[in-house]
Amino acid sequence: MAYRKVGSAQTLQMFKELESDVLRNYVIPGLKSSLFEDMTVRMFEQEIVQLREISPHNHRFNFASLVLSGTVHNTIWEEVNNEEAQETDPKYVHEMSMSELTYLDNPGDYSKALLYGLTYWKTKTYEYQTGDWYFMTTQDYHTITFDKGTKVMVFQSPDISRQSYILEPVLPNGDTVPLSTIDRWMFQKEE
């Protein structure tokens, strides 16, 4: 699950798998040093008030995140069957379609294919503040909101797959609302 704090076995295992150039007895006896050459380190900084959530999705990679400042609201989406959906408080159950995104090498450049027309998902939101860590695998689905001024450092494993998946709402008539779009203002490289 995505709400682990650093120090959990899964988080430590992810970092261990990415170790390279290991040196033992680094300056002092028993001190081991490792580099992480295959890891991508990325920083997110929310510069304005976030007006909408990102569509629920998973990732092509595992990652650990450290909140450097501010607050992160991470909503975890868990698929449930129809019976469990009926037993859960309706404000936490969503009827969603699932699409597969295949990435084509550049941010925002992907192909999209509808996989499932109607699935049920329940949600639970976790809040992380300055100094908190959270970890997610390729199996975890989430949507995320950052308070203005929030900075998050993300330590991301190499891609495990070229595909990830998004969830979009299904209307009573069965149509999917295509909320996940790519617009020209997105993914602008700073000069």
N, C-alpha and C positions, 0 to 999 in steps of 0.2 A: 504494500500500500504506500501511497505517496506521502503520508504524514509522519514518516520516521524522522527522528533527530539523528544528527551525525553521531557516529559511535556505534550505530547498529551494525550487525554483522553484514547486512547487504551493502551498506555504504562503504564500509571498510573493504569488503570484497571487491567492489567496483574499482576503488583506488588501487588495490593490490594487483588486479588484473592489468592495469595500465602502467605499472612500474617498468622502467627500463634503466639501463646504466646503473645498476645497483653496486654501491661501494660499501664494503663492511669495514668496521673500525675506522670510521671517518673522524679523524683528528684524535678521538679518544676511544679506548677499548669498548667494544660492544655497541657503538653508535652506527646504525645503518643509514645510508643516504640513497634516495631514489629520485630519478627524474621521471617526468610524465610527458614524454615527447608526443605521444599519439592523442593526448587529451586536448580538447578545445576549451579555452577559458574565455568566457564572454561576460560583459557587464551590461545589465539593463538599467536604465535610468528613466523614470517616468517624469517627463518635463511639464506636462499639463494635467489637469483633472481628467481622469479616464472616464469617458462618457458611455462606453459600451463594453460588454464582456467580449472576449475572444470566443469564437465558437468552440464548444467542447471538442477535445482532440486528444490524441496520444502523440508520442514522439518516435522518431526513427532510432533514438539512442537513449541510453540511461543517463541520468544526471543527478548531481548534488548541487544544491543552491544555498548560498549564505546571504542572509539579508544584512547588508552593510548599514543601511539606514532606512527608516520608514516602516511601512506595514504592507504585507502581502496577504490577500484573501484568496486562498486556493480551494476551489470547489471540486471535490472528487466525485466522479460519475461512475456508478457501479451498475452494470446490466443486471436486471432481475427478470424473472419469468412473470407471466400474466397473473398467476395466483399471488405471488409476493407483492406485485404492484398493487393489487386490490387491498392487501393488508397494511400497506404503508400509507402514512398521512399524505393525501393527494397533493399538498403543496410541495412535496419533495419527490414526486414521481413525474417523469416527463416521457411523452411519446415522441420518439426520434427516429430518423432514418440514419443509415450509416453509409458513408462514401469512402472509397479508397483514393488516397492521393499518392501518385508516383512522382517523385522528385526528379527533375531533369537538369540538375547541377547548379542552378542559381536561385537565390532566395526569391520566392514568389513564382517560380517557373515549375509548373507541375501539370500532370494530367489528372482528371477527376472522373471516377466511375462509381455510380450508385451500386451498393452491394445489397442492402436490406431496406425495405420500404417501411417497416414498422418494428421498433424494438422499444422496450421499456427500461428506463434508467432512473435510479434514485440518486439523490445528491446529499452531500454533507460538506459544509464549509469549515475550513481550518484557517486560523489567523497566525501569521508569523511576523515577528517584530525584530528590530535590530539585534543581531547576535544569534538569531535562530537559524537552524539549518533544516532543509527538507530534501527528500530524495524521491525520485520517480524512475520507474522502469518503463520499457516499451509497452508493457501491459496495462499501465495506469492511464486513465482518461481524466482530463481536468479542464476547467476554465479558470482563468486567473484575473484578478484585479489588483492593480498597484495604486496605492495612495500617491498623490502628487509629491514629488521629491524622493520617492523610494529608489534605492539603489540595491541591486542584487547581483552578486557574482555567481556565475553558473560554471560548473566544472562538468563538461560533457564528454561522454565516451565516444569513440568512433561510431559511425553509423552501423547499426546492426541489420538494418533493412533499408531499401530504397522507398518503402511504402510507410505511410502513416494513415490514420483514419480520423475522420471528423464526423460529428453528429449534428444534425439539423432538424428543426421541429417539423412534425407532420400535422397537417390540418385535418379537421374531422372528415373531409372528403377524400383523404388519403394522399393529397399532394404534399410534396416536400417544399419547405420554404428555404430557398438557397441563400443562407446568410453568409456563407463563407465565400468571399469574393476577393479578387486582387484588383486594386485600383492604382492609377498612375502615381498617386501621392505616397504610396507605400514603398518601402525598401530603397529610399533615396540615399545614395552614397554622399557622405559629407566631403566637401572639397577642401 
